[in-house]
Amino acid sequence: MRAIILGSSAGGGLPQWNCGCPHCNAARAGDGDVRARHQSSICVSADGERWVLINASPDVRSQLAATPELWPRGTRGSPVRAVALTNADIDHAAGLLVLREGGAPALYCTARVEEALTDGLRILPALEAYGAVHVRRVEPGVATPVRDRDGVPTGVSLRAFTVASKPPPYMAGRHRDDPRGDLAGDTVGFAITADGRDEALVYVPGVRDLDDALRAELCRARCALIDGTFFTDDELVVMGASLKTSRTMGHAPLTGPGGLVEFLDGVAGPRKVLIHINNSNPVLRDGGAARAELAAHGIDVSHDGMQLRW
Ligand SMILES: [Zn+2]
């Protein structure tokens, strides 16, 4: 199995269009130790020919153009046979609008994500005007072989598991009475395997609560590709960019009590790689102190174009 990191940044990307912070300015200059990054997305394949895109970022057109594995093999058509979404955030779903020519690929998501894209963002009704939209429900806990629009297997299986994060802002407050709360399927992680196999890459680009269920998923995996959005809980507050903390935005911070670094110290086995890194995060600086701190805990930071095999 192979994965290619198409976008290692959180929403906004690096540089973010309206941000003049030192990281964004260094990425614009292109001559320093902060690399430019697209917004959060990966693609996975069992055979190198049929690929499943996981999350469709607003940068998807540039991401596909930069990745030879995803170039068309003939006059029309794409090796991208299906798209799966971990949630309905704009930075994970807006790219669906870019993939409309010829009809959108088969789409795999939870019922809650489908509802958000239908009644909230209204992307799915808009896409229907360009061709049939093939939505296939993902049920948490059930391994699902991913098939293309015509039902042909891709060789990739996804097993979703719910993680506590938060619904996208445009859906906030719609399900206040749901007893499942933040575990209702607004956000999932995926255990990604070849059909019929157990060796998994676990992909979790957004998670707020680091619990025993997540620990068990990660301990079983060959590779953990996980939410590295913020280094500290009050990172945006300190830089004067926002009043929101990491946790109120649905992301466990890397450091501090109950942070991801501490949590991953209790996970033995998988290779540990961070993704969905916000432009404010000091781990973006190659060779910096924050990166060294992660390395001391055996944690890597992904970059665009990085390839993983398992
Ligand atoms: Zn910035």
Residues whose N, C-alpha, C, O or C-beta is under 5 A from the ligand:
A	BS01	ZN	C19 G20 C21 C24 N279
